[in-house]
């Protein structure tokens, strides 16, 4: 079934849960097998919609088996070319290059911009349009996720799960780097604090990312600042990246650095 194949391509990030309003029993069963929750089933149509959990009816991403044009959106299967790609992620339009955005008169769908997609041969995610300055935590007595040497830190390929753990642990704190990202909620998506590997990918492509951020009206990266990652170094320190030099280091968690959210593709 064509619809079944589309849903297979759609469910890429198994760590994020979606509510599938399915109009195909077979598609719904496949969704359930993939760890996706679903409801409102009917068997007489060939269309279904996908929403971030808890935001049913808001910014839903609609797919149909008759029209493949919407499949290349933020949760569609990433097409890796072997080279790093920096693209504009747009709800309902997928990923656009700078030239494609300009050709399609990007101002017409500026409000639909999710962020800037970073697609490397190893990882893929979207960089948020905003950033803030915040401390990592006021707690310097506990390792919340796991202590990471530099070699271990670069084995973590997404900051999503560590951010989830940090937000739970820091429930009684005020704003923290992890909580700022977790509460961003742009386009109803679940954003997180990037891991050290993701943060280095942003830094390595900072000029191209900034060019696209400026084009779509986002806040440019601060190239003379340090950015927090969600990767812990020890009870006292967490990993950060200096965007001017590209240096990665560990510093006290109470330090205030720049925080930029990311969302998984």
Residue, then its C-alpha position, 0 to 999 in steps of 0.5 A: x500500500x502506498x500509504x503504508x510506504x509513506x508512513x514508513x518514510x515519515x516515522x524516522x525519529x522514534x524518540x519523538x511521539x506523535x498522534x496519528x489521526x489515521x484513516x487507514x487501519x493498516x496505516x494505524x497498525x503500522x504507526x502503533x508498531x513504530x511506537x506512535x500513538x494514534x486515534x480517530x480511525x476510519x477505513x474509508x479514506x486514504x489520508x491521515x494527519x500527524x501532529x506533535x503530541x498535545x497539539x492536535x489540530x495545530x500546525x498539523x503536517x498533512x500527508x496523502x497517498x495521492x500527493x507526494x509533495x508534502x513528504x519532504x517536510x521536517x519529519x520526512x526521510x532525510x536524503x543524505x548526499x555524502x556532503x553537509x547540507x545547510x537548508x531552510x526548513x519550512x512547514x509544508x514545503x520541506x527543505x529549500x536551498x537559499x536560491x530555491x527560497x528566493x526563487x519561490x519568493x520566500x517572504x510569502x511563507x516566512x511565517x512557516x519557517x521552522x529553522x535552518x536544517x543541518x544535514x551531515x553524513x552522520x547527523x541531521x537536525x534543525x537549528x532554531x531561529x532564536x537564542x538566549x543567554x542562560x546558566x546551565x544549572x545552579x546544581x554543581x553536586x550531581x551528574x544528571x545524565x552521565x559524565x563524559x570525557x571528550x571522546x565519550x561526548x562525541x559518541x552522543x548524536x542527539x541532545x534530545x534525551x539528555x535535555x529531557x532528563x535535565x528538564x525533569x531533574x531541574x524542575x525546581x530550578x528557575x530558567x536553565x539552558x535545557x529548560x529554555x530550549x525545551x519550552x521554546x515550542x516553535x511550530x509545536x515541535x519539541x526542541x532541545x539543547x544540542x549535544x556537543x556533536x550537534x553544537x560542533x556541527x553548527x559551529x563548523x557551518x556557522x557562516x552559512x547558517x547565519x546567512x540563511x538565518x538573516x535571510x529568513x529573519x532569524x537571530x544570527x549566531x553570536x560568533x564571539x560567544x560560547x554556547x552550552x551543550x546538553x552534554x555533561x562533563x562532571x558534577x561541576x562542569x558541562x561541555x560548551x563550544x566557543x564559536x569564534x575559535x571552535x574550541x570545545x571545553x568544560x566550564x562551571x554549570x553556573x556560568x551563563x552562556x548562549x543557548x540555541x535550540x535544536x529539533x530532530x529531523 
